[in-house]
Every structure is written in structure tokens, then in C-alpha cells.
Amino acid sequence: MTAQLPRRFHLQRDIDETGTSGTGLVVEGLQFTDGTVALRWLTALTSIAVYRSVADVEAIHGHGGKTRVVWIDEEAS
């Protein structure tokens, strides 16, 4: 039996609409096994935030596709 583990990802910002976080890799993220997501911003004023789901993160921080979730770990089968 293989234990399910959290999945890592990062947010890749292609266009910085607000001029706050810059472009490129701006967040380290972790999706827990229940779908909860933790983000650690890699900006000069860093912070950690928790969200209910990846869909919520995309809705809040995706800026219409200008910031993308890039998965590091494969989804458990």
C-alpha cells in the first residue's frame, strides 16, 4: 500500500498586472490530500496563505491565464 502524499507545484506569472510580484516563478505551492492548498509567495515581502482548492487559487491569482499552476509532482492514481 502506497500512502498518498501532498503534491508540489509553483505559480508561473507571465504578466504582472499589478506590478507587485513580478514575473516568472512567484509562488511555491503544496496541495494536501484533502485538496487544501498552501502557498508561499517568493516576493520581497513574503507570506504564506491557505486556500480551499487549486480552483480557488486560480480564480484569485490566475488573472485570466496570466499566472499558471505548474505541477511538479504527478497526480496520484
mmCIF file as gemmi writes it, N, C-alpha and C atoms, coordinates in Angstrom:
data_model
loop_
_atom_site.group_PDB
_atom_site.id
_atom_site.type_symbol
_atom_site.label_atom_id
_atom_site.label_alt_id
_atom_site.label_comp_id
_atom_site.label_asym_id
_atom_site.label_entity_id
_atom_site.label_seq_id
_atom_site.pdbx_PDB_ins_code
_atom_site.Cartn_x
_atom_site.Cartn_y
_atom_site.Cartn_z
_atom_site.occupancy
_atom_site.B_iso_or_equiv
_atom_site.pdbx_formal_charge
_atom_site.auth_seq_id
_atom_site.auth_asym_id
_atom_site.pdbx_PDB_model_num
ATOM 1 N N . MET Axp A 1 ? 0.842 -1.186 0 1 0 ? 1 A 1
ATOM 2 C CA . MET Axp A 1 ? 0 0 0 1 0 ? 1 A 1
ATOM 3 C C . MET Axp A 1 ? 0.884 1.245 0 1 0 ? 1 A 1
ATOM 4 N N . THR Axp A 2 ? 0.64 2.143 -0.935 1 0 ? 2 A 1
ATOM 5 C CA . THR Axp A 2 ? 1.406 3.38 -1.025 1 0 ? 2 A 1
ATOM 6 C C . THR Axp A 2 ? 0.586 4.524 -0.435 1 0 ? 2 A 1
ATOM 7 N N . ALA Axp A 3 ? 1.171 5.234 0.497 1 0 ? 3 A 1
ATOM 8 C CA . ALA Axp A 3 ? 0.481 6.37 1.106 1 0 ? 3 A 1
ATOM 9 C C . ALA Axp A 3 ? 0.425 7.522 0.117 1 0 ? 3 A 1
ATOM 10 N N . GLN Axp A 4 ? -0.726 8.16 0.057 1 0 ? 4 A 1
ATOM 11 C CA . GLN Axp A 4 ? -0.86 9.348 -0.786 1 0 ? 4 A 1
ATOM 12 C C . GLN Axp A 4 ? -0.134 10.502 -0.114 1 0 ? 4 A 1
ATOM 13 N N . LEU Axp A 5 ? 0.577 11.288 -0.888 1 0 ? 5 A 1
ATOM 14 C CA . LEU Axp A 5 ? 1.344 12.415 -0.374 1 0 ? 5 A 1
ATOM 15 C C . LEU Axp A 5 ? 0.851 13.716 -0.992 1 0 ? 5 A 1
ATOM 16 N N . PRO Axp A 6 ? 1.118 14.838 -0.34 1 0 ? 6 A 1
ATOM 17 C CA . PRO Axp A 6 ? 0.798 16.128 -0.948 1 0 ? 6 A 1
ATOM 18 C C . PRO Axp A 6 ? 1.539 16.305 -2.278 1 0 ? 6 A 1
ATOM 19 N N . ARG Axp A 7 ? 0.986 17.149 -3.158 1 0 ? 7 A 1
ATOM 20 C CA . ARG Axp A 7 ? 1.591 17.438 -4.464 1 0 ? 7 A 1
ATOM 21 C C . ARG Axp A 7 ? 2.174 18.836 -4.467 1 0 ? 7 A 1
ATOM 22 N N . ARG Axp A 8 ? 3.369 18.961 -5.038 1 0 ? 8 A 1
ATOM 23 C CA . ARG Axp A 8 ? 4.026 20.264 -5.156 1 0 ? 8 A 1
ATOM 24 C C . ARG Axp A 8 ? 3.713 20.895 -6.505 1 0 ? 8 A 1
ATOM 25 N N . PHE Axp A 9 ? 3.682 22.224 -6.497 1 0 ? 9 A 1
ATOM 26 C CA . PHE Axp A 9 ? 3.512 22.994 -7.728 1 0 ? 9 A 1
ATOM 27 C C . PHE Axp A 9 ? 4.114 24.38 -7.515 1 0 ? 9 A 1
ATOM 28 N N . HIS Axp A 10 ? 4.183 25.145 -8.574 1 0 ? 10 A 1
ATOM 29 C CA . HIS Axp A 10 ? 4.521 26.561 -8.424 1 0 ? 10 A 1
ATOM 30 C C . HIS Axp A 10 ? 3.593 27.374 -9.32 1 0 ? 10 A 1
ATOM 31 N N . LEU Axp A 11 ? 3.504 28.657 -9.028 1 0 ? 11 A 1
ATOM 32 C CA . LEU Axp A 11 ? 2.769 29.57 -9.885 1 0 ? 11 A 1
ATOM 33 C C . LEU Axp A 11 ? 3.766 30.293 -10.767 1 0 ? 11 A 1
ATOM 34 N N . GLN Axp A 12 ? 3.509 30.243 -12.054 1 0 ? 12 A 1
ATOM 35 C CA . GLN Axp A 12 ? 4.338 30.889 -13.06 1 0 ? 12 A 1
ATOM 36 C C . GLN Axp A 12 ? 3.572 32.096 -13.566 1 0 ? 12 A 1
ATOM 37 N N . ARG Axp A 13 ? 4.062 33.281 -13.293 1 0 ? 13 A 1
ATOM 38 C CA . ARG Axp A 13 ? 3.389 34.512 -13.704 1 0 ? 13 A 1
ATOM 39 C C . ARG Axp A 13 ? 4.031 35.019 -14.992 1 0 ? 13 A 1
ATOM 40 N N . ASP Axp A 14 ? 3.237 35.07 -16.052 1 0 ? 14 A 1
ATOM 41 C CA . ASP Axp A 14 ? 3.725 35.538 -17.345 1 0 ? 14 A 1
ATOM 42 C C . ASP Axp A 14 ? 3.606 37.056 -17.479 1 0 ? 14 A 1
ATOM 43 N N . ILE Axp A 15 ? 2.533 37.612 -16.927 1 0 ? 15 A 1
ATOM 44 C CA . ILE Axp A 15 ? 2.3 39.063 -16.961 1 0 ? 15 A 1
ATOM 45 C C . ILE Axp A 15 ? 1.907 39.502 -15.558 1 0 ? 15 A 1
ATOM 46 N N . ASP Axp A 16 ? 2.597 40.489 -15.023 1 0 ? 16 A 1
ATOM 47 C CA . ASP Axp A 16 ? 2.315 41.008 -13.685 1 0 ? 16 A 1
ATOM 48 C C . ASP Axp A 16 ? 1.396 42.219 -13.805 1 0 ? 16 A 1
ATOM 49 N N . GLU Axp A 17 ? 0.089 41.979 -13.67 1 0 ? 17 A 1
ATOM 50 C CA . GLU Axp A 17 ? -0.909 43.043 -13.841 1 0 ? 17 A 1
ATOM 51 C C . GLU Axp A 17 ? -0.755 44.174 -12.832 1 0 ? 17 A 1
ATOM 52 N N . THR Axp A 18 ? -0.364 43.839 -11.599 1 0 ? 18 A 1
ATOM 53 C CA . THR Axp A 18 ? -0.339 44.844 -10.533 1 0 ? 18 A 1
ATOM 54 C C . THR Axp A 18 ? 1.031 45.47 -10.308 1 0 ? 18 A 1
ATOM 55 N N . GLY Axp A 19 ? 2.079 44.848 -10.865 1 0 ? 19 A 1
ATOM 56 C CA . GLY Axp A 19 ? 3.429 45.354 -10.632 1 0 ? 19 A 1
ATOM 57 C C . GLY Axp A 19 ? 3.962 45.027 -9.255 1 0 ? 19 A 1
ATOM 58 N N . THR Axp A 20 ? 3.339 44.079 -8.575 1 0 ? 20 A 1
ATOM 59 C CA . THR Axp A 20 ? 3.718 43.736 -7.205 1 0 ? 20 A 1
ATOM 60 C C . THR Axp A 20 ? 4.655 42.542 -7.112 1 0 ? 20 A 1
ATOM 61 N N . SER Axp A 21 ? 4.302 41.451 -7.777 1 0 ? 21 A 1
ATOM 62 C CA . SER Axp A 21 ? 5.041 40.205 -7.583 1 0 ? 21 A 1
ATOM 63 C C . SER Axp A 21 ? 6.067 39.914 -8.668 1 0 ? 21 A 1
ATOM 64 N N . GLY Axp A 22 ? 6.037 40.638 -9.757 1 0 ? 22 A 1
ATOM 65 C CA . GLY Axp A 22 ? 6.973 40.372 -10.845 1 0 ? 22 A 1
ATOM 66 C C . GLY Axp A 22 ? 6.503 39.213 -11.698 1 0 ? 22 A 1
ATOM 67 N N . THR Axp A 23 ? 7.378 38.76 -12.574 1 0 ? 23 A 1
ATOM 68 C CA . THR Axp A 23 ? 7.056 37.648 -13.46 1 0 ? 23 A 1
ATOM 69 C C . THR Axp A 23 ? 7.97 36.472 -13.158 1 0 ? 23 A 1
ATOM 70 N N . GLY Axp A 24 ? 7.651 35.341 -13.766 1 0 ? 24 A 1
ATOM 71 C CA . GLY Axp A 24 ? 8.414 34.119 -13.531 1 0 ? 24 A 1
ATOM 72 C C . GLY Axp A 24 ? 7.805 33.324 -12.386 1 0 ? 24 A 1
ATOM 73 N N . LEU Axp A 25 ? 8.631 32.543 -11.724 1 0 ? 25 A 1
ATOM 74 C CA . LEU Axp A 25 ? 8.179 31.715 -10.609 1 0 ? 25 A 1
ATOM 75 C C . LEU Axp A 25 ? 7.938 32.627 -9.406 1 0 ? 25 A 1
ATOM 76 N N . VAL Axp A 26 ? 6.677 32.757 -8.991 1 0 ? 26 A 1
ATOM 77 C CA . VAL Axp A 26 ? 6.348 33.7 -7.92 1 0 ? 26 A 1
ATOM 78 C C . VAL Axp A 26 ? 5.838 33.04 -6.646 1 0 ? 26 A 1
ATOM 79 N N . VAL Axp A 27 ? 5.473 31.749 -6.722 1 0 ? 27 A 1
ATOM 80 C CA . VAL Axp A 27 ? 4.9 31.052 -5.565 1 0 ? 27 A 1
ATOM 81 C C . VAL Axp A 27 ? 5.357 29.607 -5.551 1 0 ? 27 A 1
ATOM 82 N N . GLU Axp A 28 ? 5.674 29.099 -4.356 1 0 ? 28 A 1
ATOM 83 C CA . GLU Axp A 28 ? 5.817 27.662 -4.116 1 0 ? 28 A 1
ATOM 84 C C . GLU Axp A 28 ? 4.495 27.194 -3.526 1 0 ? 28 A 1
ATOM 85 N N . GLY Axp A 29 ? 3.976 26.08 -4.038 1 0 ? 29 A 1
ATOM 86 C CA . GLY Axp A 29 ? 2.682 25.618 -3.556 1 0 ? 29 A 1
ATOM 87 C C . GLY Axp A 29 ? 2.674 24.156 -3.206 1 0 ? 29 A 1
ATOM 88 N N . LEU Axp A 30 ? 1.701 23.806 -2.375 1 0 ? 30 A 1
ATOM 89 C CA . LEU Axp A 30 ? 1.515 22.431 -1.939 1 0 ? 30 A 1
ATOM 90 C C . LEU Axp A 30 ? 0.025 22.157 -1.857 1 0 ? 30 A 1
ATOM 91 N N . GLN Axp A 31 ? -0.417 21.082 -2.517 1 0 ? 31 A 1
ATOM 92 C CA . GLN Axp A 31 ? -1.813 20.674 -2.422 1 0 ? 31 A 1
ATOM 93 C C . GLN Axp A 31 ? -1.866 19.436 -1.53 1 0 ? 31 A 1
ATOM 94 N N . PHE Axp A 32 ? -2.562 19.554 -0.415 1 0 ? 32 A 1
ATOM 95 C CA . PHE Axp A 32 ? -2.69 18.448 0.52 1 0 ? 32 A 1
ATOM 96 C C . PHE Axp A 32 ? -3.685 17.42 -0.005 1 0 ? 32 A 1
ATOM 97 N N . THR Axp A 33 ? -3.687 16.245 0.595 1 0 ? 33 A 1
ATOM 98 C CA . THR Axp A 33 ? -4.502 15.138 0.093 1 0 ? 33 A 1
ATOM 99 C C . THR Axp A 33 ? -6.002 15.417 0.138 1 0 ? 33 A 1
ATOM 100 N N . ASP Axp A 34 ? -6.449 16.356 0.969 1 0 ? 34 A 1
ATOM 101 C CA . ASP Axp A 34 ? -7.876 16.707 1.008 1 0 ? 34 A 1
ATOM 102 C C . ASP Axp A 34 ? -8.226 17.845 0.049 1 0 ? 34 A 1
ATOM 103 N N . GLY Axp A 35 ? -7.252 18.309 -0.744 1 0 ? 35 A 1
ATOM 104 C CA . GLY Axp A 35 ? -7.476 19.371 -1.714 1 0 ? 35 A 1
ATOM 105 C C . GLY Axp A 35 ? -7.093 20.759 -1.231 1 0 ? 35 A 1
ATOM 106 N N . THR Axp A 36 ? -6.876 20.924 0.073 1 0 ? 36 A 1
ATOM 107 C CA . THR Axp A 36 ? -6.442 22.21 0.619 1 0 ? 36 A 1
ATOM 108 C C . THR Axp A 36 ? -5.088 22.579 0.031 1 0 ? 36 A 1
ATOM 109 N N . VAL Axp A 37 ? -4.877 23.882 -0.188 1 0 ? 37 A 1
ATOM 110 C CA . VAL Axp A 37 ? -3.658 24.37 -0.824 1 0 ? 37 A 1
ATOM 111 C C . VAL Axp A 37 ? -2.972 25.402 0.067 1 0 ? 37 A 1
ATOM 112 N N . ALA Axp A 38 ? -1.653 25.274 0.181 1 0 ? 38 A 1
ATOM 113 C CA . ALA Axp A 38 ? -0.839 26.281 0.864 1 0 ? 38 A 1
ATOM 114 C C . ALA Axp A 38 ? 0.089 26.915 -0.161 1 0 ? 38 A 1
ATOM 115 N N . LEU Axp A 39 ? 0.179 28.252 -0.109 1 0 ? 39 A 1
ATOM 116 C CA . LEU Axp A 39 ? 1.07 28.999 -1 1 0 ? 39 A 1
ATOM 117 C C . LEU Axp A 39 ? 2.099 29.748 -0.183 1 0 ? 39 A 1
ATOM 118 N N . ARG Axp A 40 ? 3.32 29.785 -0.669 1 0 ? 40 A 1
ATOM 119 C CA . ARG Axp A 40 ? 4.368 30.625 -0.077 1 0 ? 40 A 1
ATOM 120 C C . ARG Axp A 40 ? 4.859 31.55 -1.179 1 0 ? 40 A 1
ATOM 121 N N . TRP Axp A 41 ? 4.574 32.832 -1.013 1 0 ? 41 A 1
ATOM 122 C CA . TRP Axp A 41 ? 4.978 33.827 -2.006 1 0 ? 41 A 1
ATOM 123 C C . TRP Axp A 41 ? 6.479 34.058 -1.935 1 0 ? 41 A 1
ATOM 124 N N . LEU Axp A 42 ? 7.107 34.162 -3.087 1 0 ? 42 A 1
ATOM 125 C CA . LEU Axp A 42 ? 8.557 34.342 -3.193 1 0 ? 42 A 1
ATOM 126 C C . LEU Axp A 42 ? 8.912 35.798 -3.487 1 0 ? 42 A 1
ATOM 127 N N . THR Axp A 43 ? 8.062 36.7 -3.093 1 0 ? 43 A 1
ATOM 128 C CA . THR Axp A 43 ? 8.262 38.121 -3.315 1 0 ? 43 A 1
ATOM 129 C C . THR Axp A 43 ? 9.117 38.716 -2.197 1 0 ? 43 A 1
ATOM 130 N N . ALA Axp A 44 ? 9.509 39.969 -2.34 1 0 ? 44 A 1
ATOM 131 C CA . ALA Axp A 44 ? 10.338 40.627 -1.327 1 0 ? 44 A 1
ATOM 132 C C . ALA Axp A 44 ? 9.649 40.618 0.04 1 0 ? 44 A 1
ATOM 133 N N . LEU Axp A 45 ? 8.35 40.85 0.06 1 0 ? 45 A 1
ATOM 134 C CA . LEU Axp A 45 ? 7.558 40.758 1.287 1 0 ? 45 A 1
ATOM 135 C C . LEU Axp A 45 ? 6.799 39.439 1.23 1 0 ? 45 A 1
ATOM 136 N N . THR Axp A 46 ? 7.441 38.368 1.668 1 0 ? 46 A 1
ATOM 137 C CA . THR Axp A 46 ? 6.876 37.034 1.525 1 0 ? 46 A 1
ATOM 138 C C . THR Axp A 46 ? 5.74 36.797 2.517 1 0 ? 46 A 1
ATOM 139 N N . SER Axp A 47 ? 4.849 35.897 2.136 1 0 ? 47 A 1
ATOM 140 C CA . SER Axp A 47 ? 3.757 35.497 3.02 1 0 ? 47 A 1
ATOM 141 C C . SER Axp A 47 ? 3.355 34.069 2.691 1 0 ? 47 A 1
ATOM 142 N N . ILE Axp A 48 ? 2.608 33.472 3.601 1 0 ? 48 A 1
ATOM 143 C CA . ILE Axp A 48 ? 2.058 32.136 3.407 1 0 ? 48 A 1
ATOM 144 C C . ILE Axp A 48 ? 0.548 32.248 3.541 1 0 ? 48 A 1
ATOM 145 N N . ALA Axp A 49 ? -0.175 31.605 2.628 1 0 ? 49 A 1
ATOM 146 C CA . ALA Axp A 49 ? -1.632 31.655 2.642 1 0 ? 49 A 1
ATOM 147 C C . ALA Axp A 49 ? -2.188 30.261 2.38 1 0 ? 49 A 1
ATOM 148 N N . VAL Axp A 50 ? -3.392 30.012 2.9 1 0 ? 50 A 1
ATOM 149 C CA . VAL Axp A 50 ? -4.058 28.721 2.733 1 0 ? 50 A 1
ATOM 150 C C . VAL Axp A 50 ? -5.39 28.948 2.026 1 0 ? 50 A 1
ATOM 151 N N . TYR Axp A 51 ? -5.68 28.064 1.054 1 0 ? 51 A 1
ATOM 152 C CA . TYR Axp A 51 ? -6.9 28.16 0.255 1 0 ? 51 A 1
ATOM 153 C C . TYR Axp A 51 ? -7.619 26.82 0.263 1 0 ? 51 A 1
ATOM 154 N N . ARG Axp A 52 ? -8.892 26.848 -0.053 1 0 ? 52 A 1
ATOM 155 C CA . ARG Axp A 52 ? -9.714 25.64 -0.058 1 0 ? 52 A 1
ATOM 156 C C . ARG Axp A 52 ? -9.35 24.688 -1.203 1 0 ? 52 A 1
ATOM 157 N N . SER Axp A 53 ? -8.897 25.242 -2.352 1 0 ? 53 A 1
ATOM 158 C CA . SER Axp A 53 ? -8.637 24.398 -3.521 1 0 ? 53 A 1
ATOM 159 C C . SER Axp A 53 ? -7.732 25.111 -4.524 1 0 ? 53 A 1
ATOM 160 N N . VAL Axp A 54 ? -7.213 24.34 -5.472 1 0 ? 54 A 1
ATOM 161 C CA . VAL Axp A 54 ? -6.435 24.914 -6.572 1 0 ? 54 A 1
ATOM 162 C C . VAL Axp A 54 ? -7.334 25.806 -7.419 1 0 ? 54 A 1
ATOM 163 N N . ALA Axp A 55 ? -8.592 25.418 -7.579 1 0 ? 55 A 1
ATOM 164 C CA . ALA Axp A 55 ? -9.53 26.251 -8.347 1 0 ? 55 A 1
ATOM 165 C C . ALA Axp A 55 ? -9.672 27.636 -7.714 1 0 ? 55 A 1
ATOM 166 N N . ASP Axp A 56 ? -9.705 27.698 -6.385 1 0 ? 56 A 1
ATOM 167 C CA . ASP Axp A 56 ? -9.775 29 -5.706 1 0 ? 56 A 1
ATOM 168 C C . ASP Axp A 56 ? -8.514 29.816 -5.966 1 0 ? 56 A 1
ATOM 169 N N . VAL Axp A 57 ? -7.354 29.167 -5.92 1 0 ? 57 A 1
ATOM 170 C CA . VAL Axp A 57 ? -6.085 29.859 -6.18 1 0 ? 57 A 1
ATOM 171 C C . VAL Axp A 57 ? -6.091 30.431 -7.596 1 0 ? 57 A 1
ATOM 172 N N . GLU Axp A 58 ? -6.525 29.627 -8.563 1 0 ? 58 A 1
ATOM 173 C CA . GLU Axp A 58 ? -6.563 30.097 -9.952 1 0 ? 58 A 1
ATOM 174 C C . GLU Axp A 58 ? -7.54 31.257 -10.111 1 0 ? 58 A 1
ATOM 175 N N . ALA Axp A 59 ? -8.688 31.187 -9.437 1 0 ? 59 A 1
ATOM 176 C CA . ALA Axp A 59 ? -9.68 32.252 -9.543 1 0 ? 59 A 1
ATOM 177 C C . ALA Axp A 59 ? -9.162 33.564 -8.951 1 0 ? 59 A 1
ATOM 178 N N . ILE Axp A 60 ? -8.413 33.473 -7.862 1 0 ? 60 A 1
ATOM 179 C CA . ILE Axp A 60 ? -7.925 34.667 -7.172 1 0 ? 60 A 1
ATOM 180 C C . ILE Axp A 60 ? -6.64 35.205 -7.795 1 0 ? 60 A 1
ATOM 181 N N . HIS Axp A 61 ? -5.702 34.322 -8.128 1 0 ? 61 A 1
ATOM 182 C CA . HIS Axp A 61 ? -4.363 34.753 -8.544 1 0 ? 61 A 1
ATOM 183 C C . HIS Axp A 61 ? -4.038 34.501 -10.018 1 0 ? 61 A 1
ATOM 184 N N . GLY Axp A 62 ? -4.933 33.841 -10.745 1 0 ? 62 A 1
ATOM 185 C CA . GLY Axp A 62 ? -4.655 33.478 -12.134 1 0 ? 62 A 1
ATOM 186 C C . GLY Axp A 62 ? -4.693 34.627 -13.119 1 0 ? 62 A 1
ATOM 187 N N . HIS Axp A 63 ? -5.406 35.692 -12.781 1 0 ? 63 A 1
ATOM 188 C CA . HIS Axp A 63 ? -5.502 36.879 -13.639 1 0 ? 63 A 1
ATOM 189 C C . HIS Axp A 63 ? -5.815 36.505 -15.089 1 0 ? 63 A 1
ATOM 190 N N . GLY Axp A 64 ? -6.834 35.651 -15.245 1 0 ? 64 A 1
ATOM 191 C CA . GLY Axp A 64 ? -7.29 35.307 -16.598 1 0 ? 64 A 1
ATOM 192 C C . GLY Axp A 64 ? -6.269 34.552 -17.424 1 0 ? 64 A 1
ATOM 193 N N . GLY Axp A 65 ? -5.474 33.708 -16.79 1 0 ? 65 A 1
ATOM 194 C CA . GLY Axp A 65 ? -4.478 32.919 -17.513 1 0 ? 65 A 1
ATOM 195 C C . GLY Axp A 65 ? -3.089 33.535 -17.549 1 0 ? 65 A 1
ATOM 196 N N . LYS Axp A 66 ? -2.924 34.707 -16.953 1 0 ? 66 A 1
ATOM 197 C CA . LYS Axp A 66 ? -1.608 35.357 -16.942 1 0 ? 66 A 1
ATOM 198 C C . LYS Axp A 66 ? -0.671 34.738 -15.9 1 0 ? 66 A 1
ATOM 199 N N . THR Axp A 67 ? -1.249 33.968 -14.976 1 0 ? 67 A 1
ATOM 200 C CA . THR Axp A 67 ? -0.482 33.209 -13.991 1 0 ? 67 A 1
ATOM 201 C C . THR Axp A 67 ? -0.99 31.776 -14.03 1 0 ? 67 A 1
ATOM 202 N N . ARG Axp A 68 ? -0.065 30.817 -14.143 1 0 ? 68 A 1
ATOM 203 C CA . ARG Axp A 68 ? -0.419 29.415 -14.337 1 0 ? 68 A 1
ATOM 204 C C . ARG Axp A 68 ? 0.088 28.539 -13.201 1 0 ? 68 A 1
ATOM 205 N N . VAL Axp A 69 ? -0.7 27.493 -12.891 1 0 ? 69 A 1
ATOM 206 C CA . VAL Axp A 69 ? -0.262 26.446 -11.962 1 0 ? 69 A 1
ATOM 207 C C . VAL Axp A 69 ? 0.593 25.478 -12.763 1 0 ? 69 A 1
ATOM 208 N N . VAL Axp A 70 ? 1.825 25.236 -12.301 1 0 ? 70 A 1
ATOM 209 C CA . VAL Axp A 70 ? 2.731 24.279 -12.945 1 0 ? 70 A 1
ATOM 210 C C . VAL Axp A 70 ? 3.03 23.18 -11.928 1 0 ? 70 A 1
ATOM 211 N N . TRP Axp A 71 ? 2.518 21.984 -12.203 1 0 ? 71 A 1
ATOM 212 C CA . TRP Axp A 71 ? 2.686 20.863 -11.275 1 0 ? 71 A 1
ATOM 213 C C . TRP Axp A 71 ? 4.094 20.302 -11.356 1 0 ? 71 A 1
ATOM 214 N N . ILE Axp A 72 ? 4.668 20.02 -10.205 1 0 ? 72 A 1
ATOM 215 C CA . ILE Axp A 72 ? 5.983 19.392 -10.104 1 0 ? 72 A 1
ATOM 216 C C . ILE Axp A 72 ? 5.809 17.883 -9.936 1 0 ? 72 A 1
ATOM 217 N N . ASP Axp A 73 ? 4.82 17.507 -9.13 1 0 ? 73 A 1
ATOM 218 C CA . ASP Axp A 73 ? 4.546 16.089 -8.855 1 0 ? 73 A 1
ATOM 219 C C . ASP Axp A 73 ? 3.352 15.62 -9.657 1 0 ? 73 A 1
ATOM 220 N N . GLU Axp A 74 ? 3.413 14.354 -10.084 1 0 ? 74 A 1
ATOM 221 C CA . GLU Axp A 74 ? 2.307 13.744 -10.796 1 0 ? 74 A 1
ATOM 222 C C . GLU Axp A 74 ? 1.119 13.547 -9.849 1 0 ? 74 A 1
ATOM 223 N N . GLU Axp A 75 ? -0.061 13.51 -10.421 1 0 ? 75 A 1
ATOM 224 C CA . GLU Axp A 75 ? -1.258 13.234 -9.62 1 0 ? 75 A 1
ATOM 225 C C . GLU Axp A 75 ? -1.277 11.752 -9.258 1 0 ? 75 A 1
ATOM 226 N N . ALA Axp A 76 ? -1.637 11.452 -8.009 1 0 ? 76 A 1
ATOM 227 C CA . ALA Axp A 76 ? -1.708 10.051 -7.568 1 0 ? 76 A 1
ATOM 228 C C . ALA Axp A 76 ? -2.804 9.344 -8.337 1 0 ? 76 A 1
ATOM 229 N N . SER Axp A 77 ? -2.53 8.103 -8.681 1 0 ? 77 A 1
ATOM 230 C CA . SER Axp A 77 ? -3.55 7.341 -9.428 1 0 ? 77 A 1
ATOM 231 C C . SER Axp A 77 ? -4.366 6.465 -8.532 1 0 ? 77 A 1
